[in-house]
Amino acid sequence: KSCADFSSQVATVTEYGAFIKIPGCRRQAGLVHRTHMSSCRVEKPSEIVDVGDKVWVKLIGKEMKDDKVKLSLSMKVVNQGTGKDLDPNNVSLEQDERKKRTFRDYTSQKITLEAVLNTVCKKCGCKGHFAKECFMQPGGTKYSLIPEEEEEEVTAARCEREKKTNVAEDSSRKRKKVK
């Protein structure tokens, strides 16, 4: 148990949390925000604690505001039966802070994939990727995007043409070898 963990009484319960009396300080109280009361979601702090209840808390933050010290406390990182610190390295608290950080809203920025989908690789001739991203080995299997339903007929016709061209090339190579 560190010096930041202590048992005390609930002084006031509000809609956003509970103020806990600080031992040894007559007028000082720390706030346990409802998000730090339990690992489960707390809608009404009054359903968790009542004025006068004894609770175990851990000091998780200290802030100076208007010449007053504001203390942030947590109940969820302390075992309420034994007072044992359940988060001695503050890992849970750091995860909570990361969740609170605001994220950028990219929904207004359109992402268009057509530029990539409509490209043809200069290395292998397949659609859907650039030459610098091509992984085809010379003479190896060709890979490309699965064609859309409308494109299937066009792709099938192209494959037939390629087969005929390859057969014609093979037969012309054989003739050249014979001569």
Accessible surface in RSA format (square Angstrom, percent):
REM  Atomic radii and reference values for relative SASA: ProtOr
REM  Chains: A
REM  Algorithm: Lee & Richards
REM  Probe-radius: 1.40
REM  Slices: 20
REM RES _ NUM      All-atoms   Total-Side   Main-Chain    Non-polar    All polar
REM                ABS   REL    ABS   REL    ABS   REL    ABS   REL    ABS   REL
RES LYS A   1   170.20  83.0  89.74  55.1  80.46 191.6  55.57  50.0 114.63 122.1
RES SER A   2    56.23  47.5  41.43  55.3  14.80  34.1  49.50 105.4   6.73   9.4
RES CYS A   3   133.77 101.2  96.46 107.6  37.32  87.7  51.79 131.2  81.98  88.4
RES ALA A   4    25.47  23.4  21.43  33.1   4.04   9.2  25.47  35.9   0.00   0.0
RES ASP A   5     5.68   4.0   0.00   0.0   5.68  13.4   0.00   0.0   5.68   5.7
RES PHE A   6    37.39  18.7  35.18  21.8   2.22   5.8  37.39  22.7   0.00   0.0
RES SER A   7    42.59  36.0  26.13  34.9  16.46  37.9  16.78  35.7  25.80  36.2
RES SER A   8     9.73   8.2   4.39   5.9   5.34  12.3   5.34  11.4   4.39   6.2
RES GLN A   9    62.05  34.7  61.39  44.9   0.65   1.6   6.93  14.8  55.11  41.8
RES VAL A  10     0.99   0.6   0.00   0.0   0.99   2.4   0.00   0.0   0.99   2.7
RES ALA A  11    31.32  28.8  16.08  24.8  15.24  34.7  17.39  24.5  13.93  36.9
RES THR A  12    66.49  47.3  66.43  67.3   0.06   0.1  44.53  59.8  21.96  33.2
RES VAL A  13    36.73  24.2  13.00  11.8  23.73  57.2  13.00  11.3  23.73  64.4
RES THR A  14    35.25  25.1  23.72  24.0  11.53  27.5  33.52  45.0   1.73   2.6
RES GLU A  15   148.78  85.4 129.70  98.1  19.08  45.4  52.18 100.9  96.60  78.9
RES TYR A  16    95.36  44.5  94.86  54.0   0.51   1.3  68.24  51.3  27.13  33.4
RES GLY A  17     0.00   0.0   0.00   N/A   0.00   0.0   0.00   0.0   0.00   0.0
RES ALA A  18     0.00   0.0   0.00   0.0   0.00   0.0   0.00   0.0   0.00   0.0
RES PHE A  19    58.67  29.4  58.67  36.3   0.00   0.0  58.67  35.6   0.00   0.0
RES ILE A  20     0.00   0.0   0.00   0.0   0.00   0.0   0.00   0.0   0.00   0.0
RES LYS A  21   100.87  49.2 100.87  61.9   0.00   0.0  58.66  52.8  42.21  45.0
RES ILE A  22    22.06  12.6  19.61  14.6   2.46   5.9  19.61  14.1   2.46   6.7
RES PRO A  23    76.25  55.6  48.98  44.7  27.27  99.1  60.98  50.3  15.27  94.9
RES GLY A  24    90.30 111.4   0.00   N/A  90.30 111.4  44.69 122.6  45.61 102.1
RES CYS A  25    60.28  45.6  46.10  51.4  14.18  33.3  11.49  29.1  48.78  52.6
RES ARG A  26   230.83  96.9 187.05  95.4  43.78 104.2  84.55 115.5 146.29  88.7
RES ARG A  27   223.69  93.9 187.16  95.4  36.53  87.0  80.87 110.5 142.82  86.6
RES GLN A  28    52.46  29.3  45.29  33.1   7.17  17.1  15.23  32.4  37.23  28.2
RES ALA A  29    35.70  32.8  21.33  32.9  14.37  32.7  21.33  30.0  14.37  38.1
RES GLY A  30     0.46   0.6   0.00   N/A   0.46   0.6   0.46   1.3   0.00   0.0
RES LEU A  31    44.74  24.9  42.67  30.5   2.07   5.2  42.67  30.0   2.07   5.6
RES VAL A  32     0.00   0.0   0.00   0.0   0.00   0.0   0.00   0.0   0.00   0.0
RES HIS A  33    65.79  36.0  65.11  45.3   0.68   1.7  44.05  45.4  21.74  25.3
RES ARG A  34    73.75  31.0  73.29  37.4   0.46   1.1   4.35   5.9  69.41  42.1
RES THR A  35    71.02  50.5  59.56  60.4  11.46  27.3  65.42  87.9   5.59   8.5
RES HIS A  36    13.95   7.6  13.95   9.7   0.00   0.0   9.33   9.6   4.62   5.4
RES MET A  37     7.60   3.9   0.00   0.0   7.60  18.1   0.00   0.0   7.60  10.1
RES SER A  38    32.36  27.3  25.31  33.8   7.04  16.2  13.92  29.6  18.43  25.8
RES SER A  39   106.15  89.7  70.21  93.7  35.95  82.8  42.49  90.5  63.66  89.2
RES CYS A  40    91.85  69.5  82.07  91.5   9.78  23.0  30.41  77.1  61.43  66.2
RES ARG A  41   202.03  84.8 162.63  82.9  39.40  93.8  74.35 101.6 127.68  77.4
RES VAL A  42    12.32   8.1   3.05   2.8   9.27  22.3   6.09   5.3   6.22  16.9
RES GLU A  43   102.12  58.6  88.86  67.2  13.25  31.6  52.02 100.6  50.09  40.9
RES LYS A  44   124.56  60.8 123.14  75.6   1.41   3.4  68.82  61.9  55.74  59.4
RES PRO A  45     2.19   1.6   2.19   2.0   0.00   0.0   2.19   1.8   0.00   0.0
RES SER A  46    67.44  57.0  53.74  71.7  13.70  31.6  34.69  73.9  32.76  45.9
RES GLU A  47   131.05  75.2  93.90  71.0  37.15  88.4  41.65  80.6  89.40  73.0
RES ILE A  48    79.76  45.4  52.24  38.9  27.52  66.3  55.63  40.1  24.13  65.5
RES VAL A  49     5.80   3.8   3.59   3.2   2.21   5.3   5.58   4.8   0.22   0.6
RES ASP A  50    89.12  62.4  87.78  87.4   1.34   3.2  19.94  46.9  69.17  69.0
RES VAL A  51   101.15  66.6  77.24  69.9  23.91  57.6  77.24  67.1  23.91  64.9
RES GLY A  52    36.00  44.4   0.00   N/A  36.00  44.4  23.79  65.3  12.21  27.3
RES ASP A  53    54.47  38.2  48.77  48.5   5.69  13.5  14.69  34.6  39.78  39.7
RES LYS A  54   150.12  73.2 121.82  74.7  28.29  67.4  76.98  69.3  73.13  77.9
RES VAL A  55     9.16   6.0   7.38   6.7   1.78   4.3   9.08   7.9   0.08   0.2
RES TRP A  56    50.09  20.1  50.09  24.2   0.00   0.0  37.45  20.0  12.65  20.5
RES VAL A  57     0.00   0.0   0.00   0.0   0.00   0.0   0.00   0.0   0.00   0.0
RES LYS A  58    11.44   5.6  11.44   7.0   0.00   0.0  10.55   9.5   0.89   0.9
RES LEU A  59    56.67  31.6  46.36  33.2  10.31  25.9  46.36  32.6  10.31  27.7
RES ILE A  60    50.85  28.9  13.72  10.2  37.13  89.5  20.43  14.7  30.42  82.5
RES GLY A  61    25.63  31.6   0.00   N/A  25.63  31.6  25.11  68.9   0.53   1.2
RES LYS A  62   150.14  73.2 114.00  69.9  36.14  86.1  57.30  51.6  92.84  98.9
RES GLU A  63   100.17  57.5  94.15  71.2   6.02  14.3  38.52  74.5  61.65  50.3
RES MET A  64   128.25  66.4 101.41  67.1  26.83  63.9  95.64  81.3  32.61  43.2
RES LYS A  65   106.48  51.9 101.83  62.5   4.65  11.1  53.96  48.6  52.52  55.9
RES ASP A  66   128.15  89.8  95.70  95.3  32.44  76.7  38.49  90.6  89.66  89.4
RES ASP A  67   139.68  97.8 111.18 110.7  28.49  67.4  29.17  68.6 110.51 110.2
RES LYS A  68   139.84  68.2 136.15  83.5   3.68   8.8  82.99  74.7  56.84  60.6
RES VAL A  69    59.66  39.3  49.18  44.5  10.48  25.3  49.18  42.7  10.48  28.4
RES LYS A  70   107.01  52.2 102.19  62.7   4.82  11.5  56.33  50.7  50.68  54.0
RES LEU A  71    24.73  13.8  18.58  13.3   6.15  15.4  19.06  13.4   5.67  15.3
RES SER A  72    51.62  43.6  51.33  68.5   0.29   0.7  14.01  29.8  37.61  52.7
RES LEU A  73     0.88   0.5   0.12   0.1   0.76   1.9   0.12   0.1   0.76   2.0
RES SER A  74     0.00   0.0   0.00   0.0   0.00   0.0   0.00   0.0   0.00   0.0
RES MET A  75     9.05   4.7   7.65   5.1   1.40   3.3   7.65   6.5   1.40   1.9
RES LYS A  76    51.00  24.9  28.20  17.3  22.80  54.3  13.02  11.7  37.98  40.5
RES VAL A  77     4.02   2.6   3.18   2.9   0.85   2.0   4.02   3.5   0.00   0.0
RES VAL A  78     3.46   2.3   0.00   0.0   3.46   8.3   0.00   0.0   3.46   9.4
RES ASN A  79    55.30  38.1  51.20  49.5   4.10   9.9   5.18  12.5  50.13  48.5
RES GLN A  80    77.66  43.4  55.58  40.6  22.08  52.6  53.21 113.3  24.46  18.5
RES GLY A  81    68.96  85.0   0.00   N/A  68.96  85.0  35.82  98.3  33.13  74.2
RES THR A  82    94.65  67.3  69.03  70.0  25.63  61.1  73.85  99.2  20.81  31.5
RES GLY A  83     0.41   0.5   0.00   N/A   0.41   0.5   0.41   1.1   0.00   0.0
RES LYS A  84   137.16  66.9 131.63  80.8   5.54  13.2  84.95  76.5  52.22  55.6
RES ASP A  85    19.57  13.7  12.83  12.8   6.73  15.9   8.38  19.7  11.18  11.2
RES LEU A  86   100.67  56.1  69.76  49.9  30.91  77.7  73.72  51.8  26.95  72.5
RES ASP A  87    11.65   8.2  10.34  10.3   1.30   3.1   4.65  10.9   7.00   7.0
RES PRO A  88    95.51  69.6  72.62  66.2  22.89  83.2  73.43  60.6  22.08 137.3
RES ASN A  89   117.23  80.8  98.30  95.0  18.94  45.6  23.26  56.0  93.97  90.8
RES ASN A  90    58.59  40.4  58.59  56.6   0.00   0.0   7.78  18.7  50.82  49.1
RES VAL A  91    81.53  53.7  81.45  73.7   0.08   0.2  81.45  70.8   0.08   0.2
RES SER A  92    37.49  31.7  35.91  47.9   1.58   3.6  20.34  43.3  17.15  24.0
RES LEU A  93    21.32  11.9  20.45  14.6   0.87   2.2  20.55  14.4   0.78   2.1
RES GLU A  94    95.69  54.9  92.46  69.9   3.23   7.7  33.85  65.5  61.84  50.5
RES GLN A  95    87.21  48.8  85.51  62.5   1.70   4.0  13.36  28.4  73.86  56.0
RES ASP A  96    20.50  14.4  18.77  18.7   1.73   4.1   8.73  20.5  11.77  11.7
RES GLU A  97    89.64  51.5  89.08  67.4   0.56   1.3  35.88  69.4  53.76  43.9
RES ARG A  98   134.81  56.6 120.86  61.6  13.95  33.2  45.73  62.5  89.09  54.0
RES LYS A  99   164.37  80.2 131.31  80.6  33.07  78.7  91.86  82.7  72.52  77.2
RES LYS A 100   122.07  59.6  95.05  58.3  27.02  64.3  75.73  68.2  46.35  49.4
RES ARG A 101   160.99  67.6 143.33  73.1  17.66  42.0  65.37  89.3  95.62  58.0
RES THR A 102   135.24  96.2 106.32 107.8  28.91  68.9  79.14 106.3  56.09  84.8
RES PHE A 103   176.23  88.2 153.29  94.9  22.94  59.7 160.10  97.1  16.13  46.2
RES ARG A 104   184.54  77.5 169.02  86.2  15.53  37.0  60.30  82.4 124.24  75.3
RES ASP A 105    98.82  69.2  75.82  75.5  23.00  54.4  32.44  76.3  66.39  66.2
RES TYR A 106   120.64  56.3 113.20  64.4   7.44  19.4  93.85  70.5  26.79  33.0
RES THR A 107   121.63  86.5  88.49  89.7  33.14  79.0  83.94 112.7  37.69  57.0
RES SER A 108   101.39  85.7  66.44  88.7  34.95  80.5  57.01 121.4  44.38  62.2
RES GLN A 109   114.35  63.9 102.43  74.9  11.91  28.4  37.75  80.4  76.60  58.1
RES LYS A 110   193.40  94.3 159.13  97.6  34.27  81.6 107.14  96.4  86.26  91.9
RES ILE A 111   149.31  85.0 116.98  87.2  32.33  77.9 120.23  86.6  29.08  78.9
RES THR A 112    92.40  65.7  67.50  68.4  24.90  59.3  47.27  63.5  45.13  68.2
RES LEU A 113   113.52  63.2 109.02  78.0   4.50  11.3 109.21  76.7   4.31  11.6
RES GLU A 114   106.41  61.1 105.86  80.1   0.54   1.3  31.85  61.6  74.55  60.9
RES ALA A 115    70.37  64.7  55.03  84.9  15.33  34.9  67.51  95.1   2.86   7.6
RES VAL A 116    59.63  39.2  59.63  54.0   0.00   0.0  59.63  51.8   0.00   0.0
RES LEU A 117    77.80  43.3  74.82  53.5   2.98   7.5  74.82  52.5   2.98   8.0
RES ASN A 118    98.60  68.0  77.13  74.5  21.47  51.7  26.67  64.2  71.93  69.5
RES THR A 119    27.29  19.4  21.76  22.1   5.54  13.2  27.29  36.7   0.00   0.0
RES VAL A 120    86.04  56.6  66.74  60.4  19.30  46.5  66.74  58.0  19.30  52.3
RES CYS A 121     1.71   1.3   0.00   0.0   1.71   4.0   0.29   0.7   1.43   1.5
RES LYS A 122   194.82  95.0 157.22  96.5  37.60  89.5 107.76  97.0  87.06  92.7
RES LYS A 123   117.62  57.4  83.20  51.0  34.43  82.0  55.70  50.1  61.92  66.0
RES CYS A 124     8.84   6.7   0.89   1.0   7.96  18.7   4.79  12.1   4.05   4.4
RES GLY A 125    49.03  60.5   0.00   N/A  49.03  60.5  25.29  69.4  23.74  53.2
RES CYS A 126    15.34  11.6  10.22  11.4   5.11  12.0   5.11  13.0  10.22  11.0
RES LYS A 127    69.52  33.9  67.41  41.4   2.11   5.0  41.13  37.0  28.40  30.2
RES GLY A 128     9.74  12.0   0.00   N/A   9.74  12.0   0.34   0.9   9.40  21.0
RES HIS A 129    29.02  15.9  29.00  20.2   0.01   0.0  19.38  20.0   9.63  11.2
RES PHE A 130    79.26  39.7  77.66  48.1   1.59   4.1  79.26  48.1   0.00   0.0
RES ALA A 131    41.95  38.6  31.67  48.9  10.28  23.4  31.87  44.9  10.07  26.7
RES LYS A 132   182.76  89.2 138.32  84.9  44.44 105.8  93.60  84.2  89.16  95.0
RES GLU A 133    95.00  54.5  74.11  56.1  20.89  49.7  41.84  80.9  53.16  43.4
RES CYS A 134    16.02  12.1   1.02   1.1  15.00  35.3   0.00   0.0  16.02  17.3
RES PHE A 135   133.57  66.8 115.70  71.7  17.87  46.5 124.00  75.2   9.57  27.4
RES MET A 136    25.93  13.4  21.32  14.1   4.61  11.0  23.71  20.2   2.22   2.9
RES GLN A 137   128.47  71.8 125.91  92.0   2.56   6.1  51.33 109.3  77.13  58.5
RES PRO A 138   120.85  88.1  93.22  85.0  27.63 100.4  99.49  82.1  21.36 132.8
RES GLY A 139    86.81 107.1   0.00   N/A  86.81 107.1  43.92 120.5  42.89  96.1
RES GLY A 140    36.60  45.1   0.00   N/A  36.60  45.1  23.38  64.2  13.22  29.6
RES THR A 141    94.64  67.3  78.16  79.2  16.48  39.3  49.95  67.1  44.68  67.5
RES LYS A 142   120.96  59.0  98.07  60.2  22.88  54.5  58.84  53.0  62.12  66.2
RES TYR A 143   120.35  56.2 114.39  65.1   5.95  15.5  80.12  60.2  40.22  49.6
RES SER A 144    65.94  55.7  31.62  42.2  34.32  79.1   9.04  19.3  56.90  79.7
RES LEU A 145    85.27  47.5  72.93  52.2  12.34  31.0  76.78  53.9   8.48  22.8
RES ILE A 146   163.12  92.8 140.24 104.5  22.88  55.1 142.21 102.4  20.91  56.7
RES PRO A 147    46.63  34.0  35.07  32.0  11.56  42.0  40.15  33.1   6.48  40.2
RES GLU A 148   121.05  69.5 114.07  86.3   6.97  16.6  35.73  69.1  85.31  69.7
RES GLU A 149   149.32  85.7 135.92 102.8  13.40  31.9  48.96  94.7 100.36  81.9
RES GLU A 150   156.48  89.8 133.79 101.2  22.69  54.0  58.99 114.1  97.49  79.6
RES GLU A 151    65.48  37.6  64.68  48.9   0.80   1.9  26.86  51.9  38.62  31.5
RES GLU A 152    90.49  52.0  85.79  64.9   4.70  11.2  23.44  45.3  67.05  54.7
RES GLU A 153   143.91  82.6 134.26 101.6   9.66  23.0  51.50  99.6  92.42  75.5
RES VAL A 154    85.82  56.5  81.29  73.6   4.52  10.9  85.78  74.5   0.04   0.1
RES THR A 155    37.35  26.6  37.35  37.9   0.00   0.0  32.12  43.1   5.23   7.9
RES ALA A 156    57.83  53.2  49.94  77.1   7.89  17.9  56.89  80.1   0.94   2.5
RES ALA A 157    48.95  45.0  40.23  62.1   8.72  19.8  47.31  66.6   1.63   4.3
RES ARG A 158    96.79  40.6  96.79  49.3   0.00   0.0  30.88  42.2  65.91  39.9
RES CYS A 159    56.32  42.6  54.86  61.2   1.47   3.4  14.25  36.1  42.07  45.4
RES GLU A 160    88.41  50.8  88.41  66.9   0.00   0.0  35.76  69.2  52.65  43.0
RES ARG A 161   142.52  59.8 140.79  71.8   1.74   4.1  69.45  94.9  73.08  44.3
RES GLU A 162    84.48  48.5  82.32  62.3   2.17   5.2  32.82  63.5  51.66  42.2
RES LYS A 163   123.90  60.4 121.85  74.8   2.05   4.9  78.29  70.5  45.61  48.6
RES LYS A 164   145.18  70.8 138.02  84.7   7.16  17.1  86.86  78.2  58.32  62.1
RES THR A 165    72.46  51.5  66.86  67.8   5.60  13.3  53.34  71.6  19.11  28.9
RES ASN A 166    81.98  56.5  81.23  78.5   0.75   1.8  19.56  47.1  62.42  60.3
RES VAL A 167   102.55  67.5 100.93  91.4   1.62   3.9 101.98  88.6   0.57   1.6
RES ALA A 168    57.93  53.3  49.93  77.0   8.00  18.2  54.88  77.3   3.05   8.1
RES GLU A 169    76.62  44.0  74.74  56.5   1.89   4.5  31.16  60.3  45.46  37.1
RES ASP A 170    64.81  45.4  62.90  62.6   1.91   4.5  16.18  38.1  48.64  48.5
RES SER A 171    39.64  33.5  37.15  49.6   2.49   5.7  31.66  67.4   7.98  11.2
RES SER A 172    40.22  34.0  38.89  51.9   1.33   3.1  28.47  60.6  11.75  16.5
RES ARG A 173   130.06  54.6 128.50  65.5   1.56   3.7  46.89  64.1  83.16  50.4
RES LYS A 174   136.03  66.4 134.52  82.5   1.51   3.6  81.60  73.4  54.43  58.0
RES ARG A 175   149.96  63.0 147.31  75.1   2.65   6.3  58.38  79.8  91.59  55.5
RES LYS A 176   152.77  74.5 136.54  83.8  16.23  38.6  84.68  76.2  68.09  72.5
RES LYS A 177   170.11  83.0 137.67  84.5  32.43  77.2  91.82  82.6  78.29  83.4
RES VAL A 178   129.25  85.0  99.02  89.6  30.23  72.8 106.39  92.4  22.85  62.0
RES LYS A 179   203.81  99.4 140.84  86.4  62.97 149.9 111.75 100.6  92.06  98.1
END  Absolute sums over single chains surface
CHAIN  1 A    14405.8      11897.4       2508.3       7793.2       6612.6
END  Absolute sums over all chains
TOTAL         14405.8      11897.4       2508.3       7793.2       6612.6
